[in-house]
Amino acid sequence: MPLVSTPDARFDGLPGYDYPVRRVSVGDPEMAYVDVAGDGAETFLCLHGEPTWGYLYRGLVDRLADRGRVIVPDAIGFGRSDKYTERDEYDFRLHYDALVSFLEALDLTDVTLLCQDWGGAIGLTAAANHPERFARLVPMNTDLPSGDQTMSPEWHRFHEFVESTDELDVGRLVRNGTKRGLSDAEAAAYDAPYRSDSEKAGAYAWPDLVPRRGGGDGSALTAAARDALSEWRKPAFVLFSDGDPITHYARDELRDLLPTAGRQPDVWLSDAGHYLQEDAPEELADAVVAFVDRT
C-alpha cells in the first residue's frame, strides 16, 4: 500500500490560506488539518469533498472564528494529508474510520458540522454513530445515499469523465463547479497537493464509491446512518446553493430526513454552484453563524 506525503513547499504562498498546519495519525496515514482557536465557545468542523481539500473553506475560517474554534481537516488522499497512490486502497470505511479516529484523537465534542459533497456522506455517518460529539449539523450540497437511488444525468456525466480521463485536472474541475470562477492562483492551489497523477488516486476513486443502485461502496453504513438521523433531535440546518446540478435533488430529502431541519429557514444560497464555499463564502458563513446564534 504505497503511501506518500506531499512536500510542504508545494503549499507555500497559497492565496488566502496561511493558517498553521497540524498533523495527527489516523491509523497508517497522517491527516493534516488547520485548527484556529477563535474567540468563542463553539467548535466548527469543516469537511470538504471531491476533489477539493481544506483550502475550500478559506473564506469562512475568520468569520466562523468569531464564534469559536474552527477545524478544517484534509481527507486522506487530499490536500496536505497522506495519500495512497493505488486507487483500490480507498473505500468508504477508510474515510469513515479516519474521521472517527480524528474526532477521538482531538477529543472533539459539541461540534457544529459543516459538510459538503463527500464530506457530508462521511460526516453525517459519523454524526449518526457518534451523536455525543456533535451539537449541530449543516449539510451543504451533499447527500447521504443509501445505495438504492438512481443518480442524476449530471452525476453520470461527471463519473464517466473521471473514469475516462487520461489526467485529472483538479483545478479545472473546481473552477467548472463554481459560478464566479477561480483565479489562476486559486486553481493552482487545488492542484498543489499532487506531484503526479498517481497521487490523485483518492480523487479518481471517490465518484465511483458513491453508494447507488448497481454500484458504489458503504451502503450498509449510510443506510444505518439514515435510520439513526431520522431520530436526530439536535439542531440541523440544510443549506444548499441554487446552482448545483449534482446534489440539488438531495436538499429536500435531507430536510425531510432530519426532524429538526424544518425548524430552520427554508432558503437557498443564490448564484452559487456546487462549491458554494467558493461562490458565496461570506453569505454562507453568516448563515451558519446566525444558525448557531439562534440555537
HELIX and SHEET records of a PDB file:
HELIX    1   1 ASP A    8  PHE A   11  5                                   4    
HELIX    2   2 GLY A   54  TYR A   57  5                                   4    
HELIX    3   3 VAL A   61  LEU A   64  1                                   4    
HELIX    4   4 ARG A   87  GLU A   89  5                                   3    
HELIX    5   5 PHE A   92  LEU A  106  1                                  15    
HELIX    6   6 TRP A  118  ASN A  129  1                                  12    
HELIX    7   7 PRO A  131  ARG A  133  5                                   3    
HELIX    8   8 PRO A  153  SER A  164  1                                  12    
HELIX    9   9 VAL A  170  ASN A  176  1                                   7    
HELIX   10  10 ASP A  184  ASP A  191  1                                   8    
HELIX   11  11 ASP A  197  LYS A  200  5                                   4    
HELIX   12  12 ALA A  201  LEU A  209  1                                   9    
HELIX   13  13 SER A  219  LEU A  229  1                                  11    
HELIX   14  14 ALA A  250  LEU A  257  1                                   8    
HELIX   15  15 ALA A  261  ARG A  263  5                                   3    
HELIX   16  16 LEU A  276  ASP A  279  1                                   4    
HELIX   17  17 PRO A  281  ARG A  294  1                                  14    
SHEET    1   A 2 LEU A   3  VAL A   4  0                                        
SHEET    2   A 2 LYS A  83  TYR A  84 -1                                        
SHEET    1   B 6 VAL A  21  SER A  25  0                                        
SHEET    2   B 6 GLU A  30  VAL A  36 -1                                        
SHEET    3   B 6 GLY A  68  PRO A  73 -1                                        
SHEET    4   B 6 GLU A  42  LEU A  47  1                                        
SHEET    5   B 6 VAL A 111  ASP A 117  1                                        
SHEET    6   B 6 PHE A 134  THR A 142  1                                        
SHEET    1   C 2 PHE A 240  SER A 241  0                                        
SHEET    2   C 2 TRP A 268  LEU A 269  1                                        
END                                                                             
